[in-house]
Amino acid sequence: MKTTFNIDENGYYGEFGGAFVPKELAGRIEELKNSYADIIGSEEFQLEYRQYLQEFVGRPTPLYFARRLSEQYHCKVYLKREDLNHTGAHKINNAIGQVLLARKMGKTRIIAETGAGQHGVAAATVCALMDMPCTVYMGQTDIERQNSNVQRIKMLGATVHPVTSGTGTLNDAVNEALAEWVSSPDQTYYLMGSAVGPHPYPDLVARLQSVISEEIQKQLFQREGRIFPDYLIACIGGGSNASGTFYHYLDDEKVHLVLAEAGGKGIASGENAATLSIGRPGLLHGFKTLVLKDEQGQVKEAYSISAGLDYPGIGPMFANLATKGRATVIPVEDEEALEAAFELSQLEGIIPALESSHAIAVLKKMNFRQEDVVVVTVSGRGDKDLPNYISCLFSDKSF
Ligand SMILES: *Cc1c(COP(=O)(O)O)cnc(C)c1O
């Protein structure tokens, strides 16, 4: 059998993944597992999904040749512009697919978790579009930090359910939403926001986001006469934009896969979300992966300036890619991401999300050859991060 970095028939990427859920939840996960591949593989689903992506989201997103960045880093830099999607990030690709899937499974109500609120906004948007009631679980701390997204979710007609347990952040929101799912009626669908959670969610999310690498193949062929780049670079929180960026290249080992994870205030500071660099194997939110832990072996809260990257776990696909050495992992610190955001804004006229700035910052840390084709995914736009960027302009940092 050919070895692959994609999922195996048991729901594992190497030793990571699987489904570790209480028996009350097992039936629901089983139902999803038994239906998702057939439904999303069907022609009927694909036609509808593609039509929404084109007409509602605005796909295909451009693969933009960044001339000034290319000069700066002595290679050919292309940017995959997920920031140009409706709602401003890649998350809508997944939300549309899963709500369509829910509908085809006969579900009538959506619940979702959110950290920074980006997935909450995508979920609420698609639920408005498809006329589904939607409840978004969000930590109390995050509700206070991410108020504009809370307002957007409400304006779109969804309900925000505050989570006060733990530290009131993403980790707690996922726990509460999963618990809520167990006790909710059968017609409730749990819309997972990233390539994490019990099998089959990581595979489901990766397949729905794989439209990104499918487009990169076609667009690169038009520009460069070949479908593969030398490098693919993506930032990683849970791994949804990275899974979409890498999907069709996972087993093509001439393509270097590079992951930018949140180094926060530095690896040594203990304040980071560098799960792939310093995490240890463990169970989180129903799957086996690498997890940030404290000295007592408890799950440790992650930190990053970017609210979309501070997750204490990581998608199982990436725990495997990193452990096997298939992907290179580069921790990017807050300050480096901020600097990269100003660089992209002023060299190319694109203000990136803070998450995406982590991927841009990787360019500075690599040594490319002049002829290398480097594709960086800009996962989202920076409007939501302006307060952070502006406070940096008025501090003594001189980017
Ligand atoms: C949520 C988010 C991320 C991180 O999530 P992944 O699942 O790792 O992609 C990255 N960029 C943006 C813009 C986001 O909103």
PDBQT file of the ligand as one rigid body, heavy atoms in Angstrom, charges set to zero:
ROOT
HETATM    1  C1  LIG A 401      -9.662  31.311  12.168  1.00  0.00    +0.000 C 
HETATM    2  C2  LIG A 401      -8.600  31.896  11.333  1.00  0.00    +0.000 A 
HETATM    3  C3  LIG A 401      -7.330  31.275  11.206  1.00  0.00    +0.000 A 
HETATM    4  C4  LIG A 401      -6.929  30.056  11.970  1.00  0.00    +0.000 C 
HETATM    5  O1  LIG A 401      -7.698  28.947  11.780  1.00  0.00    +0.000 OA
HETATM    6  P1  LIG A 401      -7.243  27.692  10.894  1.00  0.00    +0.000 P 
HETATM    7  O2  LIG A 401      -8.321  26.710  11.129  1.00  0.00    +0.000 OA
HETATM    8  O3  LIG A 401      -5.919  27.241  11.391  1.00  0.00    +0.000 OA
HETATM    9  O4  LIG A 401      -7.184  28.147   9.492  1.00  0.00    +0.000 OA
HETATM   10  C5  LIG A 401      -6.408  31.842  10.347  1.00  0.00    +0.000 A 
HETATM   11  N1  LIG A 401      -6.679  32.968   9.668  1.00  0.00    +0.000 NA
HETATM   12  C6  LIG A 401      -7.873  33.610   9.768  1.00  0.00    +0.000 A 
HETATM   13  C7  LIG A 401      -8.094  34.852   8.999  1.00  0.00    +0.000 C 
HETATM   14  C8  LIG A 401      -8.861  33.096  10.610  1.00  0.00    +0.000 A 
HETATM   15  O5  LIG A 401     -10.040  33.733  10.708  1.00  0.00    +0.000 OA
ENDROOT
TORSDOF 0
